[in-house]
């Protein structure tokens, strides 16, 4: 398994466990916050990219 999949499994198992989200937006906002927190704890920068949907 690659490192991205490992990180995603960690997020699902340890950070998102037992949380229910009524809207996709709430899930997205929570994921962004968790990724920011993980970056701060581990001391690496986190960047968010916005892709065109055109």
Phi and psi in degrees as GROMACS dihedral restraints (atoms count N, CA, C in turn):
[ dihedral_restraints ]
;  ai    aj    ak    al  type     phi  dphi    fc
    3     4     5     6     1   -82.5    20    10
    4     5     6     7     1   170.7    20    10
    6     7     8     9     1   -65.4    20    10
    7     8     9    10     1   -33.1    20    10
    9    10    11    12     1   -67.1    20    10
   10    11    12    13     1   -43.0    20    10
   12    13    14    15     1   -65.7    20    10
   13    14    15    16     1   -39.5    20    10
   15    16    17    18     1   -59.6    20    10
   16    17    18    19     1   -44.8    20    10
   18    19    20    21     1   -64.2    20    10
   19    20    21    22     1   -41.9    20    10
   21    22    23    24     1   -63.0    20    10
   22    23    24    25     1   -43.0    20    10
   24    25    26    27     1   -62.1    20    10
   25    26    27    28     1   -39.8    20    10
   27    28    29    30     1   -61.2    20    10
   28    29    30    31     1   -46.1    20    10
   30    31    32    33     1   -59.5    20    10
   31    32    33    34     1   -45.5    20    10
   33    34    35    36     1   -64.5    20    10
   34    35    36    37     1   -43.7    20    10
   36    37    38    39     1   -77.7    20    10
   37    38    39    40     1   -36.7    20    10
   39    40    41    42     1  -109.4    20    10
   40    41    42    43     1   -27.5    20    10
   42    43    44    45     1  -102.9    20    10
   43    44    45    46     1   -33.9    20    10
   45    46    47    48     1  -104.8    20    10
   46    47    48    49     1    -1.2    20    10
   48    49    50    51     1   -57.7    20    10
   49    50    51    52     1   137.3    20    10
   51    52    53    54     1    67.9    20    10
   52    53    54    55     1    11.8    20    10
   54    55    56    57     1   -99.9    20    10
   55    56    57    58     1   136.2    20    10
   57    58    59    60     1  -113.5    20    10
   58    59    60    61     1   140.5    20    10
   60    61    62    63     1  -121.4    20    10
   61    62    63    64     1   126.1    20    10
   63    64    65    66     1   -73.3    20    10
   64    65    66    67     1   -34.4    20    10
   66    67    68    69     1  -128.9    20    10
   67    68    69    70     1   151.5    20    10
   69    70    71    72     1   -60.4    20    10
   70    71    72    73     1   -33.3    20    10
   72    73    74    75     1   -59.6    20    10
   73    74    75    76     1   -43.4    20    10
   75    76    77    78     1   -62.2    20    10
   76    77    78    79     1   -41.4    20    10
   78    79    80    81     1   -62.5    20    10
   79    80    81    82     1   -45.3    20    10
   81    82    83    84     1   -61.8    20    10
   82    83    84    85     1   -44.1    20    10
   84    85    86    87     1   -64.4    20    10
   85    86    87    88     1   -39.6    20    10
   87    88    89    90     1   -65.6    20    10
   88    89    90    91     1   -42.7    20    10
   90    91    92    93     1   -62.1    20    10
   91    92    93    94     1   -42.5    20    10
   93    94    95    96     1   -61.8    20    10
   94    95    96    97     1   -41.5    20    10
   96    97    98    99     1   -65.9    20    10
   97    98    99   100     1   -42.1    20    10
   99   100   101   102     1   -64.1    20    10
  100   101   102   103     1   -42.9    20    10
  102   103   104   105     1   -64.4    20    10
  103   104   105   106     1   -40.6    20    10
  105   106   107   108     1   -60.3    20    10
  106   107   108   109     1   -46.0    20    10
  108   109   110   111     1   -62.9    20    10
  109   110   111   112     1   -42.3    20    10
  111   112   113   114     1   -62.1    20    10
  112   113   114   115     1   -41.7    20    10
  114   115   116   117     1   -62.0    20    10
  115   116   117   118     1   -42.4    20    10
  117   118   119   120     1   -66.0    20    10
  118   119   120   121     1   -42.0    20    10
  120   121   122   123     1   -63.4    20    10
  121   122   123   124     1   -37.9    20    10
  123   124   125   126     1   -92.9    20    10
  124   125   126   127     1    -5.8    20    10
  126   127   128   129     1    77.3    20    10
  127   128   129   130     1    31.1    20    10
  129   130   131   132     1  -124.1    20    10
  130   131   132   133     1   151.0    20    10
  132   133   134   135     1   -73.5    20    10
  133   134   135   136     1   148.3    20    10
  135   136   137   138     1  -121.4    20    10
  136   137   138   139     1   129.1    20    10
  138   139   140   141     1  -120.3    20    10
  139   140   141   142     1   145.2    20    10
  141   142   143   144     1  -112.6    20    10
  142   143   144   145     1   133.9    20    10
  144   145   146   147     1  -110.3    20    10
  145   146   147   148     1   138.7    20    10
  147   148   149   150     1  -111.2    20    10
  148   149   150   151     1   121.7    20    10
  150   151   152   153     1   -99.7    20    10
  151   152   153   154     1   142.6    20    10
  153   154   155   156     1   -65.3    20    10
  154   155   156   157     1   137.7    20    10
  156   157   158   159     1  -101.7    20    10
  157   158   159   160     1    10.5    20    10
